[in-house]
Amino acid sequence: MGGAIRTEGAVPLKVGGVEDHVHLLVGIPSTMAVADLVREIKKTTTKFVRDDIAIKDFRWQEGYAAFTVSHERCGNVDRYIDRQAAHHRKKSFLEEIEELLRYNDMEYHPRDWE
């Protein structure tokens, strides 16, 4: 994923995940649309997983969430990504994303996370 991010002109600061989702801390140029970056990451990684790892039925979920983070908070996000496995023993992905979206007063559709 880091390579896909770099290819698009962004900077992968932290990449991590668990079996059903990933978290990315990425430095994105102000001229880059987040949706374009996410589309290219999904496209590149889908091809890699299907062709190189041979998981032919791999697919990404439809939705994604992106949040801006101040420079001062990047360390917190970095540590959060490092602790994903332990974190998700207590809280599922759906619980986590719904909590984040509610906290940030964002509208969402649960079907986007299936």
NORNORDA-V600080 format. One record per run of one state. SS is the DSSP state (~ for helix, > for strand, _ for the rest). FROM is the first residue (numbers start at 0). LEN is the number of residues. If there is no record, write none. Layout:
BEGIN
ss = <SS & SS>
from = <FROM & FROM>
len = <LEN & LEN>
END
This chain:
BEGIN
ss = <_ & ~ & _ & > & _ & > & _ & ~ & _ & ~ & _ & ~ & _ & ~ & _ & ~ & _>
from = <0 & 1 & 7 & 10 & 18 & 20 & 27 & 33 & 51 & 70 & 82 & 83 & 90 & 92 & 103 & 109 & 113>
len = <1 & 6 & 3 & 8 & 2 & 7 & 6 & 18 & 19 & 12 & 1 & 7 & 2 & 11 & 6 & 4 & 1>
END
